[in-house]
Amino acid sequence: MGNKQQKNINQSSDWRQKLARLDNIKISGIGLVAYIIMAALLVVAIRTQTLPNNMIGAILALVVMGHVFYYIGAKLPIFRSYLGGGSVFTIVTAAVLAASGIIPPDVVKTASGFINTSDFLDLYIVSLIGSSIFRMNRSLILKAAVRFLPVAFLSMAVTFFGVGLVGLLIGEGFSHSVLYVGMPIMAGGVGAGIVPLSGIYAHAFGHPAKVILSQLFPAVIFGNLLAIISAGLVSKIFMTSKNNGHGALLKTNETETKQATEVSLDYMQIGVGLTMSVAFFVLGTLLNKLVPQVNAYAFVILTIVLIKSLGLLPKYYEDSVIMFGQLVVKNMTHALLAGVGLSLLNMKLLMAALSWQFVVLCVSSIIIISLSSAILGKLFGLYPVEAVITAGLANNSMGGTGNVAVLAASDRMNLIAFAQMGNRIGGALILVVAGILVSFMH
């Protein structure tokens, strides 16, 4: 009996050692054994239709899927080196699983409700904006902004005419290319971009807005995907170049990265940061109500920039916002990318729209806005790599979610404020231009 008991003890010890070794493999901080258990729980809940149709169910589904997809994409050689790494793999894999029905529609609906209807996206973006701006050196913020905006707007203008000229060369026509590819890609996403743009077209053309929206959506999807891949490529190809600021936008002797504020975590301050972040968003929404022509995010960014530049907020509260922003970014970015793939990247619609002319126009938009923002960025004293990513590719992305994916692929999440600034204000300008030109271009 003694030998048998000892043998059982040894076998038990061996199993524990094997499990411990497996658990040393971490997926976003979660050991592999714990991850497998949670993944199995998610699968059972989905199969038995007991996954809660609320924030709890959405968080479990998006976190489990997002983290593992990102982990795989970051390890795969082709994706890691050329296709945007874990960010693109997460979005595309989630979209394919949703389109194929492997992930049931009710799970997609739950995830979409959390990202869009419950406005987790707004919470994520406003916390990231606050964190990134308050971490910056105060003297550099306005200097960077006044140089960044002209680069973004001029790059969009060059791309507008460039896409139209390419359309002429391939037989698609200047007007059609600009109306259905150039402007939709740069309009600032879906809700604040192509939805109002489709209304402008509908009023001018006399067609139902939903019919026009279905024609605009593929350009936004494909343009966004190309922008994410391109952001990853640019950051890798120019990794050792002197034109790479490695997260610093403005060329200066004191870069933003060296001057960035680092804080040690405090549980109470994280809660304070949550309250401060949502207060900034509510303030932006209130100002947008008073001046509807200006996007709420533009007001959020402007408010935080002014507060930081003038030193109006005590360091305790600045640090609190930074803490909360870092908490959200480090834990929920991959989940958000999975949510984008499940709820916004319609693979069936995209595949139906693919033609060589459409692909050429979308690729042209990416190339033109990248080259123009790099050249203009250098002329205006910005690092060309950061200018391409924020003033160029972010303006060819799907609004807030697209900005997050573009910056995640290039590892430049600290530049979200500039990406949002160019995307939101630039998107609003596209709508104004569309309203003026659409009658003449039809």
N, C-alpha and C positions, 0 to 999 in steps of 0.2 A: 504493500500500500504506500509505503514511504517513497519508493522509486516512481510509482505512478503519479503520486501527488506532485513530486518534484518535476516530472515530465510535463504535467499539465501547467505548472507554474512557469516553466521555461517556454512552453508554447505560447502561453498568454503574454509573456514578456516580449517574445519575438513579434507577435501581432501588434503590440503596443508600439514597439520600435518602428515597425513598418508604417503604421498609421502616423506616427510622429514625423517620419521622413516625408511622407506624402503631404502632411500638413505644413511642412516647411516650404512647400511650393505655394507662393502667395499670388492671388489674383486680386489686385487692388486692395491688398492688406488682409484678405480673407484666405485662410488656409484651404488647401484643395479638398480635404475631407469635409470640412464644414460647408464648403461651396457645393460639393456633390449632394450633400444632405438637403441644402436649401433648394438646389435645382430640382431634385427629385420631388420635394414638397410642391414646388411650383407646377411641375408636370402633372402630378396627381390632382392638384386643385383645378388645373385647366381641364383635364380629362373628365373629372367628375362635376365640372361646372360649379365649383364652390369657391372659385377665386372671387373675393369681394369686388364688386363693381364700384369702387371708390378709391380714394387716395392710397389706402393701405395696399390693396391689390395691385394698383398701378406701380407703386414704388417697388414692391417685391419683384414684379415682372420686369420692369425696366432696369433695375439695378442688377439683377441676376443675368439678364441677357446682355445688357450694355457692357458690364465688366468683362464677361468671358469673351464676347465678340471683339472687344478692343484688345484684350490680351492676345487672342489668336492673330488678329490683324497686325499687331506690332511685332509678331514673331515670324510671319510669313515673308519670305525673301522679296517676292515681287511687290506685294502690297507695301511692305516696310520701306522699300527703296524707291518705288516709282509711282505708287497709286494712293498716296496719302495716308499710309499706315493704318493704325487702328481706327481712326476717325471714319475714313471711307468704308472700311470693311464692316464696321458696326452699322452704318447707315444702310449700305447696300444689302447686307445679309438680313437685317430686319425687314427691309422692303421686300426682298425676294420671298422670305418666309410668310409674310403677310399676303403677298400676291398669289402664292401657291396654295394658300389655305392651311398650311402646316400650323401657323398660328391662327386660331379661330377668330372670326370677325368680332365676337364679343370681347375678346382680350384686346384687340386692336381698338375697339371703341372705348374700353376702359382707359387704355394708355393715352389715346387721343384726348379724352375728356380731361385727364390730369394735366397734360401738356398745354392744351389750348383753352378748354372751357373753364377749368379751375385756375388758369393763368399762372401755372408754375413757371412758365417761360418768362413772364414778366418779373416774377420774384428773382429768378436766377439772373436775369440780365441786369436788373437794377442793383442787385447786391454786387455783381461783378464790376459794374461801372463805378459805384462808390468806392469799392476796394482798390481798383486800379488807379483812380484819380487821387485818392488820399495817400496812396503810397508814393506818388510822384513828387519830385522836387518842385517846390512851389514856384520858383523863378522860371522853370522850364515849361510850365503848362501853357501859358498864353503864347509864348514864343513858338511852341510846336503847333498850336491850334491855328494861328494866323498864317503859317506856312502850309499847313496840311490842307486846309479847305480849298485854296486855289488849285492845288495839285489834283485833288479829288474832282472838282468841278470841271477843270480843263480836260482832264483825262476822259471824263464822261462825254464831253463835247466832241473830242477827237474820235472816240469810239462810235458815237452816233453817226458821224459822217463816214467813218471807215466801214462800218457794217453795211451802210447804204451803198457805198461804192462796190464792195465785194458782191452784194446782191445784184448790182447792175452787170458785173462781169460774168456771173454764173447764170444769168437769165431769170432771176427772181424779181428783179425790179427794185429800185431804190425805196419806194414807199412801202411795199410789202415787207421788205427785209427789216426796215426800221420799225414799222408798226407792230410786227408780229415776232420779232426776235430782239432787235437792238433795245427798244424801250422797255419791253417786259422784263428783260434780264436786269436792267438797271433801275427798275421802278421801286425797289425796296421791299421785295417779298410778295406775299399773298394778300393778307388782310389790309395792309396799308399801301400795297402796290398794285397788283394786277386786278384786284376786285374793283377799286375805283377807276382804274384804267379801262376795264371792260365797260363800265358805265359810261365813260366818256366816248368810247367807240360806239356803243349802242345808241347813244343819243345822236351821234353824227351819221351813222350808217343806217339806222332804222332796223337793226337786227336785235334779237333778244340778247341781253347781257350774258346769260348763262351759256349761250352758244359761242359767243366771243371768248368768254373765260376759258372754255375748254380748248380753244385755239392758242391762248396765251400761256396756259399752264405748262406745256412741255418745254418751252424755252426756259422758264424759271427753273424747272427741275434739272434739265440737262446742263444749263449754265451754272447752276449751283454745284453740281457734281464735278464739273470741269474745274471750277474755282477751287474746290477743296483739294483735288488732286494736284492742281498747279501750285497751290500754296505749300504743300508738302515738298514738291519737287524743287521749287525756288529756294526754300530754306535749306535743303540738302545740297543742291548743286553749288550754291554760293556760301557754304558753311564757313570756309576759310577766307572768303573775299573781304577786301577792305570796304566794300560796299554793303556789308552785312553789319547791322548795329546790334545783333543778338538781343533784340527786344527793345532797344533804344531807338526812338523815331528820329530825334533831332541830333544832328551832328554838333557836338559840343565837347569841351574839355571835361565836363562833369556829366557823365551820361546818367539817364534815368535809372538804369539798373544799379549803378554804384550808389546812387542817391536814394534808392527805394527804401521806404520805411519798413523795418522788420519789427514785428511785435511777438511777444510770448503770449500764449493762449491763457485766457481767463474765462471761466464758465459764465460768470455773471456778465462780463462785457460782451460775450457772444450774443446773449439775449438782448443787450442794449443795442448792439449792431443790427439785429433783426428789426427792432422797432425803428431805428434811425433810417434804415434802408427803405422800409415800406412807407415811412413818412415822406421821404424824398419823392417816391413814386406818386403818392397822393397829391403832393404839391405840384408835381409836373402835370398830373391829370387836371387839377384845378386850373392851372394856368392855360392848359390846352382848351378848357371850357371857355375861358375868357377870350382866348385868341385861337380859334379853331384852325387857322391856316398853318400854325406851327405845331409840329408833332410833339406829343407828350414827352417822348424820350429826349427830344432836343431841349426842352425845358429842364428836364432832369439833369442832363449833362451840363447845360449852361449854369444852372443853380449850384451844382457841386463844384464846378470849375471856379465860379466867383467866390464861393465860400472858402475854398482852398487857397485861392490866389490872395485873398484879402486877410486870410488867417482868422476868420470869424469863429471857427469851431474849435473848442479846446481839444488838446491832444488826446484826452481820455476818450472822447466820442469818435474822433478820427480813427484811433486804434480799434475801437469797438466795431466800426463799419468794416475795417480791414479784416478783422478776425472772422466776422460772419461771412464776408465774401469768400475768404479762403476756405472756410468750412464747406460752403456750398460747392465751390469749384472743384475741390479735391474729391468730393464724395458723389456729386451728382452729374458731372459733365458727361460721363460715359452713358449714364441712364438717359440723359437728354438726347444724346445722339441716337440711341436706340429708338426713342420716342419719335424723333424726326423721320427715321426710316419707316416706322410702323404707320404713322399718321399723315405724313406729308409727301413722301416719295412714292408716287403712284407709278409702279413699273409698267403696268399694262397700258396706261395712257402714254407713257414715254415711248415704249416700244412701237406703238401704233403710229407715232408721229415721226419716227426716225426715217429720214431720207438723206441722201448724200448732200443735197443742198442745205437742208436743215443743220446737219452736222457741221458743214463748212462754215455756215454763218455763226453758229455758236462758238466754234473754235476760233474763228476770226475775232469775235468779240473779246474772248479771253486774251488772245495774243496782242491785240491792239491796245486794250486797256492796261495790260501789263507793261508793254514797251513804253507807252506814253507816260504812265505814272512813274516808271523808273527814271526816264529822262527828265521829266518835270520835277520829280522829287530831288534829284541831284542838283538841278538848277536852283531849287528853293532851299537847299541846305539840309535836306532830309537824307537818311540812309536809303538808297534805292531799294534794297530788299524789303525793308519795312514799308516803304511807300507803295511798292507793288502789292503787298499783302493787304494793307489797310485802305489806301486810296484807290487801288485798282481792283483786286480780286474780291474784296469785301463788297464792292459796289456791283459785282456780278453774282451776288449770292442771294439766298432766300430770306432776306430780312434778318431778324434777330437770331433765328436758329441757324441760318446760313453763316452769319458772322461767327457764331460760336464754333461751328464746324471748321471754318476756314482757319481761325486762330488756333484751334486745337490741333489741326493737322500740321501747322507750322510752329507750334509751341510758343505762341505769342499772345496768350490770353490777357496779359497785362495791357494790351493795346485795344481792348474792347471799346473804350470810350471813343477813340478816334474812328474805329470801324463803324460804330453806331452813328457817330456824328455825320460821317460822309454818306452812309447808307440812308439814313432818315431824311436829312436835309436834301441830299442829292435825289432821293426818290421823289420827294415833294416837288423838286424842280422839274423832274421828268413829267409829272402829272400836269404841271403848269404848261410846259412846252407842248405836251400832247393835246391839251385843250385848245391851244392856239393853232397848231399845225394840222390837226387831224382832218379838218374840212378841206384844206388845200391839198393834202396828200392822198386822199381817197381816190 
